């Protein structure tokens, strides 16, 4: 298997937060129901009010 083949299967997306914000994370979800590309949307819910 070549590196270009691995890229199709090994895409990792990140959600970045400061340590203080990360402590407020309550849940996360990786959306895999519909394939838009080789990435999957990530959502994170925080206990945070504007």
BELMO-V933004 format. One record per backbone hydrogen bond with DSSP energy under -0.5 kcal/mol. CO is the residue of the C=O (numbers start at 1). NH is the residue of the N-H. If there is no record, write none. Layout:
# BELMO-V933004
co=CO nh=NH
co=CO nh=NH
This chain:
# BELMO-V933004
co=2 nh=5
co=2 nh=6
co=3 nh=7
co=4 nh=8
co=5 nh=8
co=5 nh=9
co=6 nh=9
co=6 nh=10
co=14 nh=16
co=18 nh=22
co=19 nh=23
co=21 nh=24
co=22 nh=25
co=24 nh=47
co=27 nh=45
co=29 nh=31
co=29 nh=43
co=30 nh=32
co=34 nh=36
co=39 nh=37
co=41 nh=31
co=43 nh=29
co=45 nh=26
co=45 nh=27
co=46 nh=48
